[in-house]
């Protein structure tokens, strides 16, 4: 991201850009910043946009080779194409495209062995955009609040992030809801957050596992029934509980082997800022207990699918068994 900022500031752009990773907010932000910096807000004649895995590579190639009309540059944005995980001939076109063309790719996943990836890496700029760490997420919230003339403490921001998760678009949306709710009041409170913020299901699962680990059976069951009341399906809840137990087991193992938090986040697939919370939660379980929970969850799933057990009761049995 630092390099993109420098290119935008200087006006000296690379011919190729790849923005990839799990954080959609950042990818969209820098995609749009590049578009504005390269073409301005009004030049649609020299702008082409392609999206999806059915992108016609030949059509894209023709446009890439086309010189701009009454402008210094032509911009092509290709999004969610899957081209960095499959064989294609686009790299040949990009190798011979005019200096007036700039191509920006926006993807979720890439294969770094892919020929197209290597070309963009060597001739352009590659930026991996995953979730921010806790410090920067807090700064993100604080900056939105400050722009709206609101004040919020760090502990209140932490409480907010526990409810929203790490998705920046969701954080932005929920923060604006709080600002609107507070109206003319300057200081944001926990009550404001509780009044308007929608707790993400992953946040409720986290709270549920916390309750299971600390043997608060009534609280764990309350959270389960609460999820059912908003029409979450028992098998979806079981999947998330299983995934969560699996994350805890992996973190417990990686921590014991001395891996750093950033490495753990990458290997396990959780936001960097959340590793500390998962690590603390994992201390409530032994490795053996987590394995038992995963085996129990697998058994519940098999019995539900075979018609031997009702899904609602199966998940309840899992919660009761490991919280007693």
C-alpha positions, 0 to 999 in steps of 0.5 A: 500500500505504501508504494501505491500511495507514493505512485499516486502522490508522484503521478508515476505509475507502474503498468501493472497493479495487483491488489489481492487479499481478504480485506475488500474495503482496502482493495476497493479503496485503493482501486478507486484511488488509482482510478481517480489518480490515473484518469480523473473523475470524468474520463470514462472513454479510456476506462474499461472494467471487467469482473468475474471468472467468465472474463473474455481474455481475447476481448480484454487483450484487444482493449489493452492494446488500444491506444487512449483517445485524447488522453495520456493513459488508458486504464483497465480494471479486472476484478475477481477473475481467477486469472491468477489461479489458472492458465491463460494467455493474458501474460503474453498480451501484457508483455507487449502492451503500449506504455499508455495502458495501465492494468489493475487486477483486484483478486481475493486469492492468487497462486504465486507460481502463476505466470501472470502473477510473476509478470505483475510482480516483476513489471508492476506492483503487488499489494496484499491487503488483509485485515489490519492489526488491532492498533490500526483498526482502532485508529480507523474507528477513531478517525471516523469518529473524529471527522464526525466531531465525536469522542470515544475511548480506546476501551469503548473502541475495543468493545465495538470491535468485539461486536463488529469483527475485523471487516473494515466495511462492516466497522465503517457501517456500524460506526456511522450508525453509532454516530447517527444514533448519538446525534448531538452528543459528543462522547460515544458510550457503551450504551450507544454501541449496544443500542445500534450495533449488530453483533456478527455471528462469529462474535457470538460464537466467540462469546459462546466458546468463552462461556463453554470454556469457563463452564458457564453453561446457562450463558452458552445455551442462552447465546445458542438460543439467541442465534436460533431466534434470528433464524440461524440454522443449527448446522450452520452454528455447528459448522462455526463452533467446529471451525472455532474449536479447530482454530483454538487447537491450531493456535495452541499448537503453533503457540507451543512451537514458538510461532509469532502472532503474525505467522499464526494469523497467516497460518490459521486464517484469523485477523492479526488483531484477533490472535491475542484473544484466541490465544487467551481463550485457548488457555481454557481448554487442553489440547485433548479437550479440544480434540474431544470437542471436534470428534463430538462435533463430527459425530453430531454431524454424522448422526444428523445427516443419517437421521438419528439425531435432530440438528437442534438437539445435537448442537445443544448436546455439544454445548451442554457436554463441554460446558458442564 
